[in-house]
Amino acid sequence: LFHFTVIMASFIKAIFDKYVISQSELHKSPDKPKADDDKPYPIVIGAGFGRTGTTSLKMGLNELGYKCYHMSEVFVDENKLHRKIWHFLYEEKMKLQAEKKITSFDKWDEIKLDYGTYGKYFETLLDDKHYTASVDWPSCILYLEIMEYYQQKGADFKVLLSVRDSSAKWWKSYSETIAQAPRIFGHWLWRIFPGMTYHYKLSKIIFDLPFGEGTILEKDHVISKYEEWIESVKKFVDTDKLIIYNVKSGWNP
């Protein structure tokens, strides 16, 4: 039994390593953004939840010349520090959430992390490797902080709110894929591979912050939070800065 367990653990790790490497190769980005008539593109700040076409968005933005940050970047070995930073930022935001008893995204601005204290972390996450766009979790939940970060730098930016055709379609995609991650990591995987501890911690807290602890697969609740999130982004982002986008729309928008 011991030998069988070791063999299976090695097999699973090999598959995982291959998957991470293949994903990082698939989404490899150019180092510098292209310019149109010598005018650089604005920074893109993704505010859409995962499973709203964010992988396609990442690839499309990279094709346009951006270097796009996506959840897949977090799990590349060279970005190990990022997992710890995102987890820390989420923890800090959850503390504010508990202190101020904020449960609605309608008041999300009341728990925005202070730029003076936390701005340096976004510099490490986004600027050290010259990212010019971000989509998907974990960055989408902190889009207000990222907006302020770029405002403080005087950078031009747009907020990209990616959506699905319907809440039901988003739920189906979410519940059958990424919503299963904390269960998989939590039950056994990170215990076999201790180096994956932060994979588990991050995969759990990413959903605890927006939806509430232990509610990740409560269909009606999660769908209502998804819909509430969309409306809150529309509220907090000026119309001239906001792009609402469904990847099915193609290149034209």
C-alpha positions as CSV (number, residue, x, y, z in Angstrom):
1,L,0.0,0.0,0.0
2,F,2.8,2.4,0.9
3,H,4.6,1.8,-2.5
4,F,1.3,2.2,-4.4
5,T,0.6,5.5,-2.6
6,V,4.1,6.8,-3.5
7,I,3.7,5.7,-7.1
8,M,0.3,7.4,-7.4
9,A,1.5,10.6,-5.7
10,S,4.4,10.8,-8.1
11,F,2.1,10.2,-11.1
12,I,-0.3,12.9,-10.0
13,K,2.5,15.4,-9.3
14,A,3.9,14.7,-12.8
15,I,0.5,15.4,-14.3
16,F,0.2,18.6,-12.3
17,D,3.7,19.8,-13.2
18,K,3.0,19.1,-16.9
19,Y,-0.3,21.0,-16.7
20,V,1.2,24.1,-15.0
21,I,4.1,24.1,-17.5
22,S,1.8,23.7,-20.5
23,Q,-0.5,26.4,-19.2
24,S,2.4,28.8,-18.7
25,E,3.7,28.1,-22.2
26,L,0.2,28.5,-23.7
27,H,-0.3,31.9,-22.2
28,K,3.3,33.1,-22.7
29,S,3.2,36.9,-23.1
30,P,5.4,39.4,-24.9
31,D,7.6,41.5,-22.7
32,K,6.4,44.9,-23.9
33,P,3.1,46.2,-25.1
34,K,2.7,47.3,-28.7
35,A,1.7,50.9,-29.4
36,D,-0.8,52.3,-31.9
37,D,0.5,55.4,-33.6
38,D,3.0,55.8,-30.8
39,K,0.3,56.0,-28.2
40,P,0.4,53.2,-25.6
41,Y,-2.7,51.3,-24.9
42,P,-4.4,52.0,-21.6
43,I,-3.8,49.6,-18.7
44,V,-6.7,47.0,-18.5
45,I,-8.1,46.2,-15.1
46,G,-10.3,43.1,-15.2
47,A,-13.3,43.2,-12.8
48,G,-15.1,40.2,-14.0
49,F,-15.3,37.0,-12.0
50,G,-13.6,33.9,-13.1
51,R,-15.5,31.7,-15.7
52,T,-16.5,34.8,-17.7
53,G,-14.1,34.0,-20.5
54,T,-11.1,35.3,-18.7
55,T,-8.7,32.8,-20.3
56,S,-9.8,33.9,-23.7
57,L,-9.5,37.5,-22.6
58,K,-6.0,36.9,-21.4
59,M,-5.0,35.4,-24.8
60,G,-6.8,38.1,-26.7
61,L,-5.1,40.9,-24.7
62,N,-1.7,39.3,-25.1
63,E,-2.4,39.1,-28.9
64,L,-3.0,42.8,-28.8
65,G,0.4,43.4,-27.2
66,Y,-0.5,43.4,-23.5
67,K,1.1,41.3,-20.9
68,C,-1.9,40.0,-19.0
69,Y,-2.0,38.8,-15.4
70,H,-4.4,35.8,-14.9
71,M,-5.0,33.2,-12.2
72,S,-2.7,30.9,-14.2
73,E,0.2,33.3,-13.5
74,V,-0.2,32.7,-9.8
75,F,0.5,29.0,-10.0
76,V,3.7,29.3,-12.1
77,D,6.7,28.4,-9.9
78,E,8.5,31.7,-10.5
79,N,5.5,33.5,-8.9
80,K,5.5,31.6,-5.6
81,L,5.7,34.9,-3.7
82,H,2.5,36.1,-5.5
83,R,0.4,33.3,-3.8
84,K,1.5,34.6,-0.4
85,I,0.8,38.2,-1.3
86,W,-2.6,37.6,-2.7
87,H,-3.5,35.5,0.3
88,F,-2.3,38.3,2.6
89,L,-4.3,41.0,0.8
90,Y,-7.4,38.8,0.9
91,E,-7.0,38.3,4.6
92,E,-6.6,42.0,5.2
93,K,-9.7,42.7,3.2
94,M,-11.7,40.1,5.1
95,K,-10.6,41.7,8.4
96,L,-12.0,45.0,7.2
97,Q,-15.1,43.2,6.0
98,A,-15.7,41.7,9.5
99,E,-14.9,44.9,11.4
100,K,-17.3,47.0,9.3
101,K,-19.8,44.2,8.9
102,I,-19.9,44.7,5.2
103,T,-21.8,41.9,3.4
104,S,-23.0,43.8,0.3
105,F,-20.9,44.6,-2.7
106,D,-22.9,47.8,-2.8
107,K,-20.6,49.0,0.0
108,W,-17.4,47.4,-1.4
109,D,-15.7,50.8,-1.5
110,E,-15.9,51.0,2.3
111,I,-13.4,48.2,2.7
112,K,-10.9,49.3,0.0
113,L,-7.4,48.6,1.2
114,D,-5.4,51.8,1.9
115,Y,-3.0,52.7,-0.9
116,G,-0.4,54.1,1.5
117,T,-0.2,50.8,3.3
118,Y,-0.8,48.3,0.5
119,G,0.2,50.0,-2.7
120,K,3.7,48.4,-2.6
121,Y,2.2,44.9,-2.9
122,F,0.6,45.8,-6.2
123,E,3.9,47.1,-7.4
124,T,5.4,43.7,-6.7
125,L,2.5,41.8,-8.3
126,L,1.9,43.9,-11.4
127,D,4.9,46.2,-12.1
128,D,7.9,44.1,-11.3
129,K,7.2,41.9,-14.3
130,H,5.7,44.7,-16.4
131,Y,2.1,43.4,-16.5
132,T,-0.2,45.8,-18.4
133,A,-3.5,44.0,-17.9
134,S,-5.2,41.8,-15.3
135,V,-8.2,39.5,-15.5
136,D,-9.8,36.7,-13.5
137,W,-9.3,35.9,-9.8
138,P,-7.5,36.9,-7.6
139,S,-7.1,40.4,-9.0
140,C,-10.7,41.0,-10.0
141,I,-11.9,41.2,-6.4
142,L,-9.3,44.0,-5.7
143,Y,-10.1,46.0,-8.8
144,L,-10.8,49.1,-6.7
145,E,-7.4,48.9,-5.1
146,I,-5.7,48.4,-8.5
147,M,-7.6,51.4,-9.9
148,E,-6.2,53.6,-7.2
149,Y,-2.8,52.1,-7.7
150,Y,-2.8,53.2,-11.3
151,Q,-4.5,56.5,-10.5
152,Q,-1.7,57.3,-8.1
153,K,0.8,56.6,-10.9
154,G,-1.0,58.8,-13.3
155,A,-1.6,55.9,-15.7
156,D,-4.4,55.7,-18.2
157,F,-6.6,52.7,-17.6
158,K,-9.9,51.0,-18.5
159,V,-11.9,48.6,-16.3
160,L,-13.0,45.5,-18.2
161,L,-16.1,43.8,-16.7
162,S,-16.5,40.5,-18.4
163,V,-19.9,38.8,-18.2
164,R,-21.7,35.7,-19.4
165,D,-24.9,35.4,-21.4
166,S,-26.8,34.7,-18.2
167,S,-26.2,34.0,-14.5
168,A,-27.3,30.4,-15.0
169,K,-24.6,29.8,-17.6
170,W,-22.0,31.4,-15.4
171,W,-23.2,29.2,-12.4
172,K,-22.9,26.0,-14.5
173,S,-19.4,26.8,-15.6
174,Y,-18.3,28.0,-12.2
175,S,-19.9,25.2,-10.1
176,E,-18.5,22.4,-12.4
177,T,-14.9,23.7,-12.5
178,I,-13.2,26.2,-10.2
179,A,-15.7,25.9,-7.4
180,Q,-14.4,22.3,-6.9
181,A,-10.8,23.4,-6.3
182,P,-11.0,24.0,-2.5
183,R,-12.6,20.6,-2.1
184,I,-9.9,18.8,-4.1
185,F,-7.0,20.7,-2.6
186,G,-8.4,20.6,0.9
187,H,-9.2,16.9,1.1
188,W,-5.9,15.4,0.2
189,L,-3.8,17.0,-2.6
190,W,-1.9,19.5,-0.5
191,R,-1.3,16.9,2.2
192,I,0.6,14.8,-0.3
193,F,2.4,17.7,-1.7
194,P,3.2,20.2,1.2
195,G,4.5,22.7,-1.4
196,M,1.0,23.1,-2.6
197,T,-0.3,24.5,0.8
198,Y,-0.7,28.0,-0.6
199,H,-2.6,26.6,-3.6
200,Y,-5.2,25.3,-1.1
201,K,-5.2,28.4,1.1
202,L,-5.6,30.7,-1.9
203,S,-8.2,28.6,-3.7
204,K,-10.3,28.7,-0.5
205,I,-10.0,32.3,0.5
206,I,-10.6,33.5,-3.1
207,F,-14.2,32.3,-2.7
208,D,-14.7,33.0,1.0
209,L,-14.1,36.7,0.5
210,P,-16.8,37.4,-2.1
211,F,-19.3,34.7,-1.2
212,G,-18.8,34.0,2.5
213,E,-17.1,31.1,4.2
214,G,-18.8,27.7,3.4
215,T,-21.1,29.1,0.8
216,I,-19.1,28.3,-2.3
217,L,-21.7,25.8,-3.7
218,E,-24.9,27.4,-2.5
219,K,-26.4,28.0,-5.9
220,D,-29.0,30.8,-5.2
221,H,-26.7,32.7,-2.9
222,V,-23.7,32.6,-5.2
223,I,-25.7,33.5,-8.3
224,S,-27.2,36.5,-6.4
225,K,-23.6,37.6,-5.4
226,Y,-22.5,37.3,-9.0
227,E,-25.3,39.5,-10.1
228,E,-24.8,42.0,-7.3
229,W,-21.1,42.2,-8.2
230,I,-21.9,43.2,-11.8
231,E,-24.1,46.0,-10.5
232,S,-21.6,47.2,-8.0
233,V,-18.8,47.5,-10.6
234,K,-21.2,49.6,-12.7
235,K,-21.8,51.8,-9.7
236,F,-18.1,52.3,-8.7
237,V,-16.5,52.8,-12.1
238,D,-17.2,55.9,-14.3
239,T,-18.9,55.1,-17.6
240,D,-16.0,56.5,-19.6
241,K,-13.6,54.1,-17.8
242,L,-15.8,51.0,-18.0
243,I,-16.1,48.3,-20.7
244,I,-18.7,45.6,-20.2
245,Y,-17.8,42.7,-22.4
246,N,-18.9,39.2,-23.4
247,V,-16.2,37.3,-25.2
248,K,-18.8,36.0,-27.6
249,S,-18.8,39.5,-29.0
250,G,-15.4,38.9,-30.7
251,W,-12.8,41.5,-31.5
252,N,-14.9,44.5,-32.5
253,P,-15.8,46.0,-29.0
